[in-house]
Amino acid sequence: MDPLVNRTRAAVWHPCTQMKQLEAAPPLAIARGEGAWLIDPDGRRYLDAISSWWVNLFGHCNPRINAAIIDQLGKIEHVMLAGATHAPVVELSERLAELTGLGHAFYGSDGASATEIALKMSAHYWRNSGRPEKNGFISLKNGYHGETVGALSVTDIPLFKDTYAPLLRHSVQVPTPDARLAEPGETAEAYALRCADALEAHLAENAATTAAFIVEPLVQGAAGMAMYHPAYLTRARELCDQYQVHLIADEIAVGFGRTGTMFACEQATAPPFASPLSPYAIRPDFICLSKGITGGYLPLSAVLTTDDVYAAFYGDATARGFLHSHSYTGNPLACRAALAVLDIFEHDQVIAANRSKSIEFTAALAEVAAHPRVRHFRHLGMIWAFDVADATPGFSTRFHRAALALGMFIRPIGHTVYVMPPYVTGADDMRSLAGAMLRCLDNPAI
Ligand SMILES: *Cc1c(COP(=O)(O)O)cnc(C)c1O
């Protein structure tokens, strides 16, 4: 075993981990990365099939992102963004505005801080608009928006939330349109619209005290890659307009091409002129971005919003402004990594290229989808997931260990196995991944 493993157990408190379990299941020591592959100190290779917790887009040690960061290192590594500005943050804000149809980018360092920013901005907007009682939040059942105290308040994953319940502010969860929950014979769309009716019922009673509805568009990641019909988002947009409640799109996991479009909201159709994303796409009031934004290189998050929201903060009174800050807001190195990522999207026409990859990879997974233990095989863009019917306690750890022995880094969520590989993954690698998953499924002891 690599000596790092004992040292990490003594010195590092690992995230989302019962540390005692590291005795039986030591963490993988990684020495370097190359494209979609992680390489341990002995040179063994593991396919990063979940993109290092969904952040990596264009592989590890990507020469173009490396070059951008190195260039920026020779200029300015960081300067505070209160009272100063710099080209990378200005250019990134301009380009994100062009892509999202929103603007006034406000930066944080992680996804959870983007959630905090959006929630605070929304409530502060209503306060500045003379309606301070509009400060409640709605989110979806099984939703995930991060784990700081504010973000956890709108998260609905019991394992993460229950322990801290006394610290959290009350929020309301409405039924999730997760297509797996449709009645037999009911389409995903019909079920989504039925859930939207429940949202409407809640809004009809509570809009006067509600600031915003926060959602993960199309895919609830931490819930186990729960996918739902875009009609839900279309209807949610209409209802939020009708009841004067902000719609916050948490695209932290699904943004930057994961669902097959640059942003998942683009797949929810609306009457023309709704959004510059596409003339037929809904436009949220806030969009939260992180994870893939830097291609998995550096921590960065951004919240963009409408001119209307921005205008409500603009004035002579200091307290009317959005007085929120993080030390590393708009870090130039992170912004340059993000700009390099946007360059790659444009130059390599990544969204179009992924369309054919997505079809090819789905074909590579056909045997997995047809496996007798597999239920609810689902797929959207560059995400594939399925549930294992007879999974017993400990399934996810056993599957993870068995896949690791086959050179595949996968971490199931409960009884859901999912893969969301970096976009640079090749078809041969995807076939190897499918083969490894089949071997794990064929083993009844897993
Ligand atoms: C990961 C995630 C977050 C939190 O991001 P962190 O960087 O882990 O704080 C928030 N929302 C969604 C949808 C996520 O997937």
PDBQT file of the ligand as one rigid body, heavy atoms in Angstrom, charges set to zero:
ROOT
HETATM    1  C1  LIG A 501     -22.000  19.927  -6.161  1.00  0.00    +0.000 C 
HETATM    2  C2  LIG A 501     -23.251  20.703  -6.131  1.00  0.00    +0.000 A 
HETATM    3  C3  LIG A 501     -23.389  21.833  -5.304  1.00  0.00    +0.000 A 
HETATM    4  C4  LIG A 501     -22.337  22.237  -4.307  1.00  0.00    +0.000 C 
HETATM    5  O1  LIG A 501     -21.108  22.535  -4.888  1.00  0.00    +0.000 OA
HETATM    6  P1  LIG A 501     -19.791  22.462  -3.958  1.00  0.00    +0.000 P 
HETATM    7  O2  LIG A 501     -18.729  23.028  -4.825  1.00  0.00    +0.000 OA
HETATM    8  O3  LIG A 501     -19.592  21.001  -3.680  1.00  0.00    +0.000 OA
HETATM    9  O4  LIG A 501     -20.060  23.253  -2.749  1.00  0.00    +0.000 OA
HETATM   10  C5  LIG A 501     -24.560  22.550  -5.376  1.00  0.00    +0.000 A 
HETATM   11  N1  LIG A 501     -25.545  22.203  -6.218  1.00  0.00    +0.000 NA
HETATM   12  C6  LIG A 501     -25.449  21.134  -7.031  1.00  0.00    +0.000 A 
HETATM   13  C7  LIG A 501     -26.561  20.823  -7.957  1.00  0.00    +0.000 C 
HETATM   14  C8  LIG A 501     -24.307  20.327  -6.993  1.00  0.00    +0.000 A 
HETATM   15  O5  LIG A 501     -24.239  19.238  -7.756  1.00  0.00    +0.000 OA
ENDROOT
TORSDOF 0
